[in-house]
Amino acid sequence: MSFLLSLLFVVIAAVTGVAFLGKGLVGLGRGGLAPSLRALAHLVGAGAAVLYALGMLVVAGAVLEAEDGGTDSSPIIPCRTGVTASDYRIDDYRVWYVPVRFVCHRSDGSTYDREVPGYVNPALAALTVTGVGLRVSARYVDERARKS
């Protein structure tokens, strides 16, 4: 189930990214500061959506590999660290959608992240904050222009 849900998030993020990209590219041709800020906010949003889709695609691949039953499927393949003694204590995994994470769980209660590249979540946070800041700035510029 989490594999299909991960793929659904990939598709939604990719479609959103394409929509934001189109809206941002169309808005760049308009004159004025506020439309340019809105267009940049859409382009940054497109980047965030594509990066989220990439992260969720990695998670979906890890889930597909983890749910693959068969020879050599225990311990869970994406959770293996190469240390045989600790790998055999792996008993479960969990998927987080925000932030994008694939978390492995050991029988002693400890957890650790695997698979998702380390730059994905910090870059997502930075792009999100930047996009929101651009959007708020565009609104502020619009309000000031109306008052003038």
N, C-alpha and C positions, 0 to 999 in steps of 0.2 A: 504494500500500500504506500509506503513512504517513497518508493521509487517513482510511482505514478504521480504522486503529489509533487515530488521534486521536479519531474519533467513538466508538470503543469506550471510550476513557478518559472521554469526556464522559458516556456512559451510565452507566458504573460509578460515577463521582463523583456524578452526580445521584441514582442509586438509594441510594447510601451516605448522601448528604445527607438524603434523605427518611427513611431508617431512623433516622439519628441524631436528626433532628428529632422524630420520633414517640417515640423512647425518652426523649429529653430532656423533652418535654412531659408524658409520663406520670410521669416521676420527680419533676417539680416539685411534685406534689400530696402527696408523701410527707413526713412530718415528720422532723426531725433534720438535723444538719449534713452527715453523710456522704452521705445520699441526695441532698441539695440540691447538693452539690459534684459528684457523679456526673452529675446532671441538667444542671448548667451545663457540664460537660465535654462531654456529648453535644451540647448546643446549639452550643457553640463548634466542635465537630467538624463539625456540620452546616454551619455558616458556612464553614469551611475547604473542605469538599467542594464546596459550591456555587461558591465563588470559584475553585477548581481547575477545575470544569466550565466556568465562564465563560472562563477563560484558555485552556483547551484548545479551546473552541469558536472562539475567535478564531484560534488556530493552525490548526485544521481549515479554516477559511475561507481563510486565507492559503495553505495547501497546495493547496486546491482551485483557487484562483486561479493559483498557481504552476505547477500541472500542466496548466492549460488551454492546449493547443497551438492555434495558429491565428494569425491576423493580429494583430500588435502583442503577441505573447507573448514577444518577446526585446527587451531584457533582461527577466528575471523580474519580473513586475508588482509583487508585494509588496515587492521589494527596491529598487525605484526610489527615488532620492533627489531627483531633479529636476536633478541636475548631469549633463548628457549625457556628458561626457568620462569620468566615473567610473562611470556606470551601464553603459556598454558593456563594462566589465571584470568585471561580475557573471557568474559561471559556474555557481554552484550554491547550494543552500540546505540547511539541516539543521534537524531538529526535535529539541528536547530536551523530555523529559516531566517531569523534575525537575531543576532548576527549569523552569518553563514558559517555553520560548523558541522563537523562530523566527529562526534565524541565517542571514544572507546571507554568501556567500563570494565574494571577488574573485579574479581570476586571479593577482594579486600575492601572495596568501596572507593578506591581511587579511580580517577578519570584522567584522560588526556586527549588532546585534539590530534587529528590526523587528516591528511589528504588536502585540505583547503590551503592554497598558498597564503603565506603570512601577510602579503600586501593587500589582499582583497578587502578585509573588513576596515582597516584604517583608511584605505582609499575610498571606500564607500561612504564612510563617515565624512571625510573631507569633501567629497563631491556633493553630498547631500547638504552639508552646511553652506557650501559655496552657492549651490543652486537656490537655496532658500534665501540667502543673503542677497543674491542678484534679484530675485523676485520681489523682495521687500524694498530694495532700492528702487526698482522700477515703479512700484506703487507710490513711494515717497516722491519721486520725481514727477509723477502724474499729478499728485495732490498739490505740489508746489506750483506746477504750471497752471492748474485750474484756479488757484487763489490769486495768481498774478494778473 
